[in-house]
Amino acid sequence: MPRIAYLGPQGTFTEQAARELTADFAAELIAHDTVHSALEAVRAGEVEAAGVPMENSVEGAVPSTLDGLVAGDPVVAVAELVLPIRFDVLARPGTDPSEVTSVASHPHALAQVRGWLSRELPRAQDVPTASTATAAVEVENGTADAAVVAPVAHRYHSRLTRLASDIADVDDAVTRFLLVRRPGHLPEPTGADRTSIAVVAHDEVGALGEVLSELSLRGINLSRIESRPTKDRLGAYRFFLDFDGHVADTRIGDALTGLHRRCSEVRFLGSFPKADSNPVSVRASDSEQAFRRSMRWLSEVRRGRTA
């Protein structure tokens, strides 16, 4: 049975995502304290893969995941999942909402229910915790009166009762998760794929514009760009790019070779089916057929058979 690491502890959205990402095969889920630890377990061969959070539609990217993907030996994403984020509020039995003066949770979770808390638990002060699951432990220990948690947390903290369920300030809030493993056979192209890379552009005028032009010239849709310090020196940044298409697509491969020429560092982070399954839109001039025709034409020119 394959072992799958995930950002723990038990009872978090990441556990729920890891279960869904591995639903097609039996797997043993192993909780880790940090994203770095989960990814290092993959690199060391201790687990087959790791489930990690990538970005939230309200709070943005997860910096620890961005940094972890490029800190060490290569790893690649092979699947993604977009999970709706709705919270439960747990408390000790017999707790009346009017008695709640402290509410514990991860800062990102507290930020996503700020409006609800101000309306329903106006006396409650925040108690930041390392995870939503840890918040439930704080309530069990009496450190906090209530906890904002993932719905799956009640499975492990059944002694607590629900004060509320299915809450969120933003109704359509979601978090995107990745299943990451060591390099190897990539998922086959589906026509509805995403490719992720991280690049360090040369420190010169217009360098980032040239990076983006490699995509736009080939009609590649950029769906996300984030920057993180390289940690080498002040002012040096690594850019994380997501775009539509698969590395097996000629236009994607052509763009990656261009980026490899223009950048001081390019790290391939995976090509995998998009969670929404929406087919990639490609203009006719950038289709596989168009690239093949162009290559055939060039081959004829090089052989002296110009038309």
C-alpha positions in Angstrom: 0.0 0.0 0.0 1.5 3.3 -1.0 2.3 5.8 1.7 1.1 9.4 1.1 2.4 12.3 3.2 0.2 15.4 3.9 0.3 18.6 5.8 -1.2 17.5 9.1 -2.3 17.1 11.7 -5.4 14.9 11.2 -8.7 16.6 10.7 -7.6 19.4 8.3 -8.6 20.3 4.8 -5.3 19.0 3.6 -6.2 15.5 4.9 -9.5 15.7 3.2 -7.8 16.8 -0.1 -5.2 14.0 0.2 -8.0 11.4 0.6 -9.7 12.7 -2.5 -6.5 12.9 -4.5 -5.8 9.3 -3.7 -9.4 8.0 -3.9 -8.5 5.8 -7.0 -6.2 3.6 -5.0 -5.7 2.4 -1.4 -3.2 4.5 0.4 -1.9 5.0 3.9 -1.9 8.7 4.8 1.0 10.0 6.9 0.5 13.4 8.7 3.5 15.8 8.8 4.0 18.9 10.8 5.1 21.1 7.9 4.9 21.3 4.1 8.7 21.1 4.0 8.7 17.8 6.0 6.0 16.3 3.7 8.0 17.2 0.6 11.3 16.0 2.1 9.7 12.6 2.8 8.9 12.4 -0.9 12.5 13.4 -1.9 13.9 10.8 0.5 11.6 8.0 -0.9 9.9 7.5 2.5 6.5 8.1 0.8 5.1 7.8 -2.7 3.7 11.3 -2.9 2.6 14.2 -0.8 -0.7 16.3 -0.7 0.0 20.0 -0.1 -2.0 23.2 -0.3 -1.0 25.5 -3.1 -3.3 28.5 -3.1 -6.6 29.8 -1.6 -9.0 32.0 -3.5 -9.3 34.4 -0.5 -5.8 34.4 1.1 -3.7 33.7 -2.0 -0.7 31.4 -2.4 0.8 29.3 0.3 4.5 30.5 0.6 5.7 27.4 2.4 4.6 25.2 -0.6 6.1 27.5 -3.1 9.4 27.5 -1.3 9.3 23.8 -0.6 8.8 22.9 -4.3 12.1 24.4 -5.2 14.2 23.7 -2.1 16.0 20.5 -2.8 15.9 17.7 -5.4 13.2 18.1 -8.1 9.7 17.0 -7.4 6.7 17.3 -9.7 3.0 17.7 -9.3 0.9 15.0 -11.0 -2.7 16.0 -9.9 -4.6 18.9 -8.5 -7.8 19.2 -6.6 -9.9 22.3 -5.9 -11.8 22.0 -2.6 -14.6 24.2 -1.5 -13.7 25.7 1.9 -16.5 25.8 4.4 -15.9 25.7 8.2 -17.5 24.2 11.3 -17.3 25.8 14.7 -16.7 23.3 17.6 -17.0 23.9 21.3 -17.3 21.9 24.5 -20.7 20.4 25.2 -23.1 22.8 26.9 -21.3 25.9 25.6 -23.7 28.8 24.7 -22.5 31.1 21.9 -23.0 34.1 24.2 -20.3 32.6 26.5 -17.6 32.3 23.9 -14.8 34.8 24.6 -12.0 33.1 22.6 -12.0 31.3 19.3 -9.0 29.4 18.0 -7.9 28.5 14.5 -5.2 29.0 11.8 -4.9 32.7 10.9 -6.0 31.9 7.3 -9.2 30.3 8.6 -10.0 33.1 11.0 -9.6 35.6 8.1 -12.1 33.7 6.0 -14.8 33.8 8.7 -14.1 37.2 10.1 -17.5 38.6 9.2 -19.3 35.6 10.7 -17.4 35.8 13.9 -18.1 39.5 14.4 -21.8 38.9 13.9 -22.3 35.6 15.8 -19.5 35.6 18.4 -18.8 39.3 18.9 -17.1 38.9 22.3 -14.6 36.3 21.0 -10.9 37.1 20.8 -8.6 35.3 18.2 -6.4 32.5 19.4 -4.0 31.8 16.4 -2.9 28.1 16.0 -0.7 26.2 13.7 -3.6 24.4 12.1 -7.4 24.2 12.3 -7.1 20.8 13.8 -4.8 22.1 16.5 -7.5 24.6 17.3 -9.9 21.7 18.3 -7.3 20.4 20.7 -7.1 23.9 22.3 -10.8 23.7 22.9 -10.6 20.2 24.4 -7.8 21.5 26.7 -9.8 24.5 27.8 -7.4 27.0 26.2 -10.1 28.4 23.9 -13.9 28.3 24.0 -14.4 27.5 20.3 -12.5 26.4 17.3 -13.0 27.1 13.5 -12.2 23.8 11.9 -12.5 21.8 8.7 -15.7 19.6 8.8 -13.5 16.4 8.9 -12.1 17.5 12.3 -15.2 16.3 14.1 -14.2 12.7 13.2 -11.2 13.0 15.5 -12.8 15.4 18.1 -16.2 13.8 18.6 -16.3 14.9 22.2 -16.9 18.5 21.0 -20.2 19.7 19.7 -20.9 21.9 16.6 -22.0 25.4 17.4 -22.3 26.1 13.6 -21.5 24.4 10.3 -21.0 25.3 6.7 -19.8 28.9 7.3 -17.7 31.1 5.2 -17.7 34.9 4.5 -17.0 34.2 0.8 -19.5 31.6 -0.4 -17.4 30.3 -3.3 -14.0 30.2 -1.4 -11.8 27.3 -2.6 -8.3 26.0 -2.0 -6.2 24.3 -4.6 -4.2 21.3 -3.6 -1.4 19.4 -5.4 -0.3 15.8 -5.3 3.5 15.9 -5.6 5.9 13.0 -6.2 9.5 12.4 -7.5 10.1 12.8 -11.2 9.1 9.9 -13.4 6.4 9.1 -15.9 4.2 12.1 -16.3 0.4 12.0 -16.6 -0.7 11.7 -20.2 -2.0 14.8 -22.0 -5.8 15.2 -21.8 -6.4 18.4 -23.7 -7.3 20.0 -20.4 -4.0 20.3 -18.6 -1.9 22.7 -16.6 1.9 23.1 -16.5 3.7 24.6 -13.6 7.3 26.0 -13.6 9.5 28.2 -11.5 12.0 30.5 -13.2 14.7 33.0 -12.2 15.1 35.6 -14.8 18.4 37.3 -15.6 18.9 40.6 -13.7 18.6 42.9 -16.6 16.1 45.4 -18.0 12.9 43.8 -19.5 13.8 40.3 -18.3 10.4 39.5 -16.9 8.7 40.9 -20.0 10.8 38.5 -22.1 9.8 35.6 -20.0 6.1 36.3 -20.5 6.6 37.0 -24.2 7.8 33.4 -24.6 4.3 32.4 -23.6 2.2 35.0 -25.3 4.0 34.6 -28.7 2.8 31.0 -28.7 -0.7 31.7 -27.6 -0.2 30.2 -24.1 -2.7 31.3 -21.5 -0.9 32.3 -18.2 -3.3 31.4 -15.3 -1.1 32.4 -12.3 2.2 34.2 -11.5 3.7 34.5 -8.1 7.0 35.8 -6.9 9.1 34.6 -4.0 12.6 35.8 -2.9 15.4 33.4 -4.0 16.9 34.0 -0.6 20.3 34.5 -2.2 20.3 38.3 -2.0 17.9 41.2 -1.5 15.9 42.0 -4.7 16.4 38.6 -6.3 13.1 36.8 -7.0 11.9 33.5 -8.4 8.7 33.5 -10.4 6.2 30.7 -10.2 4.1 30.4 -13.4 1.1 28.2 -14.2 -0.2 28.1 -17.7 -2.6 26.0 -19.8 -1.2 23.1 -21.7 1.0 20.0 -21.3 4.8 19.6 -21.6 4.1 17.1 -24.4 2.4 19.8 -26.5 4.8 21.2 -29.1 4.0 24.8 -28.3 4.6 24.2 -24.6 7.9 22.5 -25.2 8.9 25.2 -27.6 8.2 27.9 -24.9 10.1 25.9 -22.3 13.2 25.8 -24.5 12.9 29.5 -25.0 12.6 30.1 -21.3 15.6 27.9 -20.7 17.7 30.1 -23.0 16.5 33.3 -21.4 16.5 32.5 -17.7 19.3 31.7 -15.3 17.1 28.9 -13.8 14.1 27.0 -14.9 12.5 24.3 -12.8 9.7 22.1 -14.2 7.1 21.5 -11.5 4.7 19.3 -13.4 2.0 18.9 -16.1 -1.3 17.4 -15.0 -5.0 17.5 -15.7 -6.8 20.7 -14.5 -9.2 20.2 -11.7 -12.0 21.9 -13.7 -11.4 19.7 -16.7 -12.0 22.7 -19.0 -10.4 22.1 -22.4 -7.4 24.3 -23.3 -8.3 26.9 -25.9 -5.6 27.1 -28.6 -5.7 29.4 -31.6 -5.3 27.8 -35.0 -1.8 29.3 -35.6 -0.5 27.6 -32.4 -2.1 24.2 -32.8 -0.1 21.0 -33.0 -1.0 20.7 -36.7 0.3 24.3 -37.3 3.6 23.5 -35.6 4.0 20.3 -37.6 3.3 22.1 -40.8 5.9 24.7 -39.9 8.5 22.1 -39.1 7.9 20.3 -42.3 8.3 23.5 -44.2 11.5 24.4 -42.5 12.8 20.9 -43.1 12.1 21.3 -46.8 13.9 24.7 -46.8 17.0 23.3 -45.2 17.0 20.5 -47.8 17.0 23.1 -50.6 13.4 22.5 -51.6 11.9 25.9 -51.0 8.4 26.4 -52.3 
